[in-house]
Amino acid sequence: MPELDSATLAERVLQLSRSPLFDRMSVEDLTLIAAAGREEVIPARTVLAREGERASAHYVLLAGQLHLGHVPELGAATARPGVGALSVLSGTVLPADLVADAGSVLLVLDRDALLGVLEEHGHVARSLLRLLAAKLLEARRLAPAAPPPPRPPPTVRLDLVSRMLTLRDALGLGIDGMATVARLARVARARQYEAGSIVASEDQPADVLVLLEGSLELTTPESTARTYLPGQVLGFAQAVAGVNVHGQLTATTESTALVLPHRELAEDIEDDDALCLELIRSFAAQLWLALKAANFDRRLWEPQPQSEAQVQLGGG
């Protein structure tokens, strides 16, 4: 493959930075992703992926128009600067036809090419994972999801195997992730809280908590409150994003939680590329569902691009 000239690569990076999901990544990371793509000219109006299908690539608009069909939440034939990444990463299907107008020029990041960059460059994968977690938190604040149906409370036995099974379910990892789960289970600890005690506050980095017994209430700075019951997980997205607790968490009854410190999770993500990629798939799927719940609010869907000067100068 011939080496890209600097002007072409800079233009790709600039347009990719305007594409949702990649809009807050560093220029260095965007450069690696952009270099893995290929440009394609669309001679006639073309359906790139049909409703109910999984996208085979992430398409970034360089010129022309790119539409995500007619989705009631988005309006008719809504133009997009880039579509497909969440479908590629999570395996979710598109809710409408993805169509490029005649004469459009696209940067096409095929699934294998995009995943190849993430597999070969762990720092890019970890940057994308943190971004997915941060966007998921934003989506949930704009459109809080209904509480999930209650699950059977986890076992309160505290032996290693019980901690492993509890963390496996909490983190959504399959059998392939059991080696990682075993490592995390060894550092996870059960903690007990008296009724009325503060479990976590917004000046603290978020740890992952799996409630085993009792009940907890999270009061946010917006004065909303939510009660958590045994079996529910708190702080996972915040711990991955590396942010503080969003509010104050209080035990409303005597409670017991399995606590995984954020530092331990961060170290395992840093050291285990396979775990990072597994979490990318999980968070991409959760983000797609959260975007739908938020009716694709423009504050989440529209990118926050870096300036052209930042791209040219390698800043950001």
Buried (B, 14 or more C-beta within 10 A) or exposed (E): EEEBEEEEBBBBBBBBBBBBBBBBBBBBBBBBBBBBBEBBEBEEEBEBBEBEBBBBBBBBBBEBBBBBBBBEBBEEBBEBBBBBBBBBBBEBBBBBBBBBBEEBBBBBBBBEBBBEBBBEBBEBBBBBBBBBBBBBBBBBBBBBEEEEEEEEEBEEEBEEEBBBBBBBBBBBBEEEBBEBBBBBBEBBEBBEBEEEEEBBEBEBBBBBBBBBBBBBBBBBEEEEEBEBBBBBBBBBBBBBBBBBBBBBBBBBEBBBBBBBBBEBBBBBBEEBBEBBBBBBBBBBBBBBBBBBBBBBBEEBBBBEBBEEEBBBEEEB
